[in-house]
Amino acid sequence: GSVLPMWKREREERGTVSLTDPLMTRYVITLREAASFVLHVVEHEKGGLHTPPMRVVRMADLAAAASCGAQVVTVGARVGEKLHEQLDGCRNSSQGPFMTRDEITALLYDEALV
C-alpha cells in the first residue's frame, strides 16, 4: 500500500512525518499508471509475465516533499524490512535511477496529497 495517505494523516494529526530509513528506496506507480498498464496488457498482450514500468524513489526525498514543512522523524526499519525492493526477472533492485524533485512533486499532486 501507499505510505502517502499515512504521511498526510501524520502531518495533519501530529505535525510530523515518520520515515523508516533515509537510505530506503521503493518502486512507485500511481493508480492511473497501474490502470493504464492493465488496460494495455488486456488489449494488446498475449500471456506471459508483465511488469509495469515503475520509477524508483528515495523515501527520504518523498518524505521531505510530502511533509509540507513538517518535521521528518526517522523511526528505524522493522525486523525483516528491506532497504531496497527487488523484482524477480526484471531489475536487480530499486537502486536507481531515482525520481527527480519535479517528478516527486507531480506524483504528490497527481495523488492529491499535498
Order of alpha helices (4+ residues) and beta strands (2+ residues): alpha-beta-beta-alpha-beta-alpha-beta-alpha
